[in-house]
Amino acid sequence: MTTVRESKYRPIRDYALIGDAHTAALVSSDGSIDWLCWPRFDSPAVFCRLLDKGKGGHFRVGPASSHAASSRAYVEGTNVLATVFSTDAGQFRMTDLMPVERLNRSHEGEDIASHYRVLRLLEGLSGEAEVEVNFRPTFDYARSEATFHTYEGGVVARNGREALALACPSSLHDDPSGGVTARFKVAAGQRVWVALTYFADADALNHSALQINADLELEQTLEYWREWSETCTYEGPYEQLVRRSALVLKLLTYEPTGALVAAPTTSLPEELGGVRNWDYRFTWLRDSSLILYALQLLGYHEEATDFFGWLDGLCIPCGNELQIMYRIDGGSHLPERTLEHLEGYRGSGPVRVGNGAFGQKQLDIYGEVIDAAYLYHERMRRPVRPELWDALRYMADQTVARWREPDHGIWEVRGGTRHFLYSKLLSWVALDRVVRMASPGGLPGDIDVWTRTREEVRSAILEEGFDEKTGAFTQAFGETALDACALVIPQVGFLPPTDPRVVSTVRAIQERLTSHGLVYRYLSDDGLPGGEATFALCSFWLVDCLAEAGRVDEARELFEKVAGYANDLGLLAEEIDPVSGELLGNYPQGFTHLGLIRSALHIAKAEALGPEERAENPAERASRMEGAGQVPEAPLDQG
């Protein structure tokens, strides 16, 4: 049970996530929506109290009493949230959802939903509890004031052409904070709806537009999520955590185009009071490819089909320079700005919108995309579409031409380019997978060149990436600093987990790059002031290495430790403070949840295989199976 109505900023872990495959909202345990961008993930926020307790608006429905407690859970197999509030006078349940409807997809990025809505159903369970509604929208990240107009059954808040219509069972009155408020009672057995609808064009707001069949929308939304959940094929260790993580990843999908966002938030700090606050409401090719890889392992292939369709729209082979990230509509311009008027979460400014890293060179993205496409076509057993093959072939050719170049690396350091190990490793992956795809089906391409370059990359990694004195693969060629990215080496099939260089690298990372068992990305200078917490994905990478090496008990122990930092709903952020256990960084984070899924699968696989099979890397296992007349499987995982 959680005590509600705290006056300070709420811990990040206090928030639940609801969404409609267009955008998402963060809902606190006391029933307050403190973050919501409408109509899209990357739209300006209409509620942003998450980033400024005073200036940012919110939409709260919850107990009027300050002496109340709450417990909550998602309705099984869905992203519909149910919170039970208990007061001295009575108890009621609030069901929160953003209605989902099946849509015709637009690869031009046009948002074509018929409506955008938050529905909140109140059901009296015992006694008679008093409910309070607080509605204070702050359009455009709290840079624009709302004007309120009452109508029969609610109030409309307007800002220019935008409008929010709140339907409430009780009269709303002005609130000293600049919003409106209402109070009413819910008795045992009573059902009451509170509905908030967004209109991009206030001229479309009329009587018929305000008519809502909330019960039908609830039924349809529950059906949508349950049907999606039933597609999951995973049965094994930590099944509920895996299924919840899959549902989180689905919430990060933008339905009109098939693009995926890295997280639904911006500027949640990696260090309290620090400046490492970034906007993650965009589509990173890396993050999206990794998310799709994880979902495909669970039986979800439609999302990959949608994403590769979105990728077609970028027209990469047409000569367009491939960026590391894009807007969810495929737009390529993401200028980074600071919102000086917002103080940031718990005073951690600056608040940023846009992301200046969009212009960085990160050569690993070719390998990420090609590997996801490789798994997709291996699992689906279907021909590669010519348009997609043109894009993949272009990426392979770019890898051949550019793999020797320094870049900014996976972590988007802002301290200059270097020869990062991970970028070289994923260059090897790009060429390895494209050769595997092209050879059996006779797809056009410079297979001999790809094969020869793949071996050149491999030799460079083995000769320049491993530091004998450190006894580990290091962050960059010719350097001694460690980076958790080296944990990916056995996962992509580059070396087996029992290779002495891999074993010593894992040991070095455990000894020098962890705190309380959790793994940092790196501890070297990256050109930014301050530090950060441990990176949850990197801790899951260590789980993968332990499982693949046959150290299953250690893998389970670490997995349960990392997963144990999730909140009561199973949600995890980007980072974890190893001392306080506080969740930090943008939330919930796709990287983290895909890592959880993969680690659970690695543990399940390690438990199912014998010690001899565990010690093989994917390439060795495929060779052995081919020799026995069996069809080799695709590698379980990638970096």
N, C-alpha and C positions, 0 to 999 in steps of 0.2 A: 504494500500500500504506500502511496506517495502523498505527502501533505501538499496541498495546493495553495495557490495565492501567495507565492513568495514575492517580495518586492524587488529583489535584485535580478540581474540577468540569470536566466535559467541555464543549467548545464546543457551542452549540446545533446547529450544523451537523453535529455528530457523530452525530446521531440519525436513524434511519429511522422510518417510521410504518407500522404494520400495523393492521388494523381489521376489523370484521364488520358494519358498518352499525348498530351499537348503541353502540359505544364504540371506542376506539383506544388503542394502546400505543406508547410511544417506546422504541426499541431502540438501544442504543449500538453502536459498531463493535466492542466487545469482547464483545458478546452479552448485555448487561445490560438488562433491562426496568426503567427507572427512573421510569416514569410510566404508571399504568393506573388508571382509575376503572371500577368494576364495580357494577351491570350496565349503566349508561348513561354517556354523556359527562359528565353533570352530577352523577353519584354521587360520594360521598366516595372518595378515592384509596385503593387497597390497597397501591400502591407509589408513593412520592413522593420518592425520593432526589434527583430533579431539583430539588426545592425545599429540601432540607436534606440535605447529604451525610452527616451523622451520624445524625439521627433518622429520616430517611425510608428506607423499605424498598426492596428490589429483588429481582429474580429473574434470576440470571445463569446461563447455560450457555455455557461457552467453554473455551479451552485452560487447563490448569493451569499451564503454564509462563509465566513473566513475559517470556520472550524469544519472542514470537510476533507475527505480523503478520496483518492481515486485508484482504480485498477483498470487495466486495459489489455486488449488483445485484438489481433486481426481476426475477423470472421474467417474460419478455416478455409485455406486455399484461395484467399482473396486479398485485395488491398483495400478492403473496407474495414474501417476502424470502429471498434466498440469499446466505449469507456463507461465504467460503472462509477457513479459518484455517490458517496455516502455522507449524509449529514445527520444531525441530531433529530431533525424533523422527518426525514424520509430518504429514500434511495431511488435513483433513476439511472437509466442507461441512455447514453447518447451514441448514436451510430453516425459516423462521418464518412462521406464519400464524395468523390467527384464523378458524376455519371460518365460512363464510357459507352460509346456507340461505334459500330463498325463503319468505316468510312471508305470512300473512293480515294485512293492515294494520288497526290499530285507531286510529281517530281520537280515541278517548278517552285515548290515550297509554299504554295497557297494554302492557308489554313481554312479548311472547308467544313468545320464542325457546325452543326445547326445551332448549338448553344454552348456556353461555358458556365459551369454552375458548381457550387458547393451546396450539398444537402446535409442537413443535420436533424436527425430524428430523435426526439426525446420520448422515452417510454417510462412511465412511473412503475416502480417495482414494489415499493412499500411506503406507507405513510403519505405525507404530502410535502414535497421539497420545493423550496423557492428557487427559481432559476433567474439568472441575470444575463442580459444580452448587452454587450458593449461593441459598438460598431464605429470604428474610426479609420476610414480609408485615407491614405496619404499617397496620392497618385504620383507617378514619375519619381520614385525613390524619395518621397517626402519633399519634393520641390514644388508641388502644386497643391493648392488648397481646394477642398471639395465644397460644393454648395449642395444643400439638402432640400428636397422637396417631398412633402408627405403625400401619400395617396392612400386610398382605402385598403388597409391590410399591410401597409409598410411604408418604406421611404426610399427615395432615389437619391444617390449621391452622384453629382456630375463634375466633370473636369474637361472643358472643351467638348470634344465629340464623344469622349468616353463616358460611360455611366455604369453604376452598380445599383441593382435593384434588390433591396432586402425585404423579404416577406416574413412577417413576424406575427404571432398570435396576440400580441399586446401592443398598446400604443407606445410609440417611441418618443422620447423627450430629449432635448438638448443636454449635452454633457459638458461639464467645465473643461474637459480636455480638448474639445473641439469636435467631438463626435456626437452620437446619439445613444441612448440607453433605454432599456425596458426591463421590467420585472413581472414575473407571473409564476403561478404555482402549477406543479405537475403532480397529480395524485396517482395512487396505485391503479394500474390498469388503463391509464390515460395515454394517448399517443398524440404528439404535437410535432409538426414540422417547422423548421426555420430554414429558409432557402435564400441563397445569395446568387444572383445571376449577373454576369458581365456582358456588357454591350459595347463593342468597338465603335458602333455608330448609334448615338443616342436617339437619332431620328427613327430607328427601328423599334424603339421602346413604345409599345402600345398595349392595350388591354389584352389582346390575344397573346402577345409575347410574354406576358406576366402569368399566364395560366400554366400551372405545373402539375403534372401527374407524378408526384414524388414516389408513390408506392411502386408504380410501374418502372420508373427509372432505377430505383433500388433493386428491384427484381432482375432487370436486364443487366445491371452492373455486376451483381453477384453471379449471374449465369455466365457472363463474359469471363470473369476471373477464374471461376471454377472450371470452365471448359479449357481455358489456357493451362491451368495447373495440372489438369488430367493428362496433358501431353507429356509431362515429365516422365522419363523412363527410369530415373535413378531409384534404386532400392539398395541401401547399404548404410554404413556408419554415418551418423549425424544427418539423417535424412531430413528432419524438420528444418535444421539450419540451412541445408542445401536448398530445399524448396523455397524457404523464405528469401534466401539470397537471389534465387532465380526471379522471384516476384519483384524484388527490388530492381534488378537489372531491367526487367520489362518496363518498370515505371520510368526508366531513363530513356525510353524510346519515344521519338517524336513521330507519331503515326502518319502525318501527311506525306513525309518523305522517306521514312525508314532510317533516318539518322539517329544517333544516340549521343546523349550528353554525358560528360564525365561525372558530373554531379549536378544537382538542381540548385545549387547555391553559389554565391560569390563572397569572397573576402572573409570567410571563417578562418581564423588565424592558425598557423602551424606552431606558433609560440605566443602565449598571451602577452600582449603589449608589444609584440614584434611587428615587423613590416612585411612578412612573408604571407601576404593575403591576396589571393588570386581569384579570378573569375573562371569557373569551371563549367559554365553553361553552354559549352560549345562541343563540337564533334572533333575529337582527336582521332586521326586514323589509327593510331596505336591503341588507344583505349577501346575504340569501337571494335577493332579486330580481335582484341583479347576478350572482350565481353562476348562477342559472337562465338569465339572458339569455345568458351565455357558453356554457353547456352547450347551449342550444337552437341557437346558431350552429354547433355541431358535430354537430347531428343528434339530440341527446338531448331528447326531449319528455316522456317518461314522468315524469321528475323534476318537471317543471312541473305536470303533472296532479296528482301527489301533493301538491305544495306548496299548490296552490290548493284542494285538498280540505282540507288542514290549516287553511288560511285560513278556509274556510267554518265550521270548528268554533269560530272566535273569535267568530262571530256579530256582526260589526262593525255591520251595519245595524240590529241590535236595540237600539242605543243604547249599547253598550259602548264606552268611551273607547279609541281606538286607541293602543296603546303602540308604542314604537320597537323593543322586544324582548320576547320571551316565553321561558318554559321550553320545552323540546322537546316536552313533553306539552300545550302550550297554556296552562299556568299563567301567571298575570300577576304574581305576587309574587316578586321577586328581591332580597330585602334583602341589603345588602353587609356582610360581617363580615370581620374580620381574624383570622388564625390566628397569634397572638403566639408560639406555641411553635416555629414554623418560621422559620429565618433567611432564607429566600428564596434564589433562585438566585444563587450567588456573593455572598451577603450582601445581596442587594437586597430588603429588606423595605419595606413589609409584604406578607405573602402574603394575598391577598383571595379570598373565595368569595362569590358573588353579585355583583350589579353595580348600584350606586346610581343609575346613569344611566337605569334603566328608567323612571323617572318624568319624565324630561326631555321637553320639547316640541321636536320636530324635524320641521318641516313638509315636508322633502324626501321623506319616506317615501311620501307619496301618489304622487308622480311616479315613484318607483322601482317600486312595485308595479304601477301602471297601465301603465307602459312595458313591463314584463316580460309582463304579460297581453296587451298589444297585439301584441308580437312572437309570442307563443304562438299567438294566434288568426289572425294573418296567415300564419304558417308552416303551421299545421295545417288552415287553411281549414275550420273547423268553427264552428257557431253558439256564441255565448257562453251558457253556462248561466245561467238566471235568478238562481240564488243568487250566482254570481260577479258578474253585472252589478249586482245590488243593492249588493254591497260596493264595486264600482268607482264606481258612481254616488254612493254615500255619500261616498267619498273625494274625488270631484270637487266635490261640494257643500261639503264641508269646506274644500277648497282655496279655493273662491270666498269663503267666509265668513272665512277665517283668514289668507290669504296676506299681508296687510298687517301681521300681528303679528310681533314679534321672537321669536326662538327660540334654542335652544342650538347649532344648526348640526350639520353632519355629523360634526364632530370631537368632539362631546360636551364642549365646554369647560365648565369648572366655575367660570367667572368671571362668570356672569350672561348674560342674553339680549341679542341684538343683531339687527339686520336683515341677516343673512348673505346674501351674493350667491347662494350655492349653493342655499339654501332657496327663494329667489325663482325661480331658474332652473328648479328641478325642479317648482315650482308651475306654471310655464309648460308644462313637459313634461306634467304631469298633465292639464292642460286641452287641450293640443294632441292628445294621444293619445286622450283620451276622446271628443273631437269626431270624430276619424278613425274610431273604432270605432262610434260611434252613427249617424253620418250615412248610410253605405251601407245598413245593415240596418234602419233605422227603430227602433232601440232607444229605449226611453223615457228622457226626461231633458230638462233645461233647456239644450238645445243653444245657443240664442241667448244665454243668460246665460253659459254656458261660453265661447263664442266671444268675446263682448264682454270678459269678464274676462281671457281669454288675452291680448288686445291691451293691456289695461291693465297687466298684469304686464310685458309686453314693453316698453312705453313706460317704465315705472318702472326696469327694469334698464338700459336705454340711457341714461336721463337721470340716474339716481342711482348706478348701479353702476360707471360709468366715470369715473375721475379724470383730468382733462386734464393736470394738473401731473405726476402720476405716469406718465401715458401708459399706463395699464393698468386693466382691471377689477380691483377691489380686494376684500378679504375681506368687507367689509360696506359698506352704503350710507353715504356721507358720510365714509368713512375712507380712509386712504392705505396701510395695511398690505396686503401681498400675500398671496395664498393660492393654492396650486396648484389649487384647485377651479376657478379661472377657465379652466384648460386644457380643461375639459369643454364649454365653450360651443360650439365647432364640432362636437363629437361628437354632441350631441343635436339638431343642425340649427337652432340658434338663430341663428347667423351662419356664413357660409362661412369656411373657414380662411384665405382670402386677404383677408378684410376688414381694413383698416388697423388697426382697434382690436384685432383678434385677433392680428395680426402683432406689434404693439407690446407686447401683453400677454405673448406668448410670449417675446419678447426680454427684457422686464423680469424675468420669472421666471428665465430662464436667467442673467441677470446678477446677480440679487439674492437668489435663493431656492435656489441650488444650491451644492454642494460636490463637487469632483472629478467634476462632471457629473451627480451624483445630486440629486434634488429633495426638499427639505423640504416638509412640509405647509404650514407657516407659521413665522414667527419672532417673532410678536407675543406679548404677554402673554396667557396663557390662564387665569390664576388658580391655577396650580400651580407649586411650586418645581421647579428643575432644568430640564433640557432633554431632547431626544430625538435620535435619529439620523434619517437621511433615510428617507422613506416610500416603500417599493418601488412601491406602486400609482401614486403621483404621478409617479415616473420613467417608468412605462409610459404614463401620460397624455401626457407630453411626447413619447414615441415616437409616439403616435397623432397628435398635432398635426403633427409633422414629416412623417409619412407622408401625411396628408391634404393638406398644403400642397405636396406634390410633392418634398419634400426627403428622398427615399427613402434615399440613401446615409447621411445623418446619422441617419435613423430606425434603419436597420440597425445602425449603429455603437453607438448608445445601447442598443438592444435587447440586443445581444450583451454589452455591458458589464454591464447589470443582470442578465441571465440568467447571466452568468459568476460571479456571487456565489452561485449555488445550490450545494448540496453535491453530492457524487458521485452522488447518486440523483436530482438534479433538484429538490430541495425547497428552498423559500424561506420565510423568516420575514416578519414584518410590516415590519421595518425593517432598514436596512443602515448600519453605521458607515462613513462615507465615507473615513475615514483608514485604519482597520485592516481594513476589509472584513468585520468580524464581523457575523453575523446576530443581531438583537436583536428582542425582542417575542415575542408568542405565535406558535406554530409547530406545523406549517406553517399559513400564513395563507390563508384563502379569498380575501380581497381581492387578495392578491398574485398568486395563481395565475390568477384570472379576468382580472387585468390582463395577464398574460403571454399568455393565449389571445387576448384582444382585440387586443393589439398585433401579434401574429403575423398575425392576420386583416387588420388594417389595412395591414401591409406587403404582404401577398399581393395585396390589392385594389389598392393604389397601383401595384404593379408591373404589374398586369393592365390598368389603365386608362391612357388617354392623359393628357397634362398638362392638357388642357382639362376632361376629366371629373373629374380629381382636384380641381380648383379649385372644383367645385360642392359645396354642402352638400346633405344628403338632400332637403330640400324643393325646391331648384332642380332637382335631378336628376329627381325625381318629376314635376315640371311639364314638363320637357323630354320625358320618356318618354311622358307622357300625350298631349302634343301630337303625338308621332310614332305614336300608336296603340298604345303598349306599356303593359304593366301595371307600375306603379311598385313597387319593392321597399320593404320595411320598412327603416328606418334600420339600418345595420349595428350601431350601438352606442348606448350611453347612458352617463351619467356614473357 
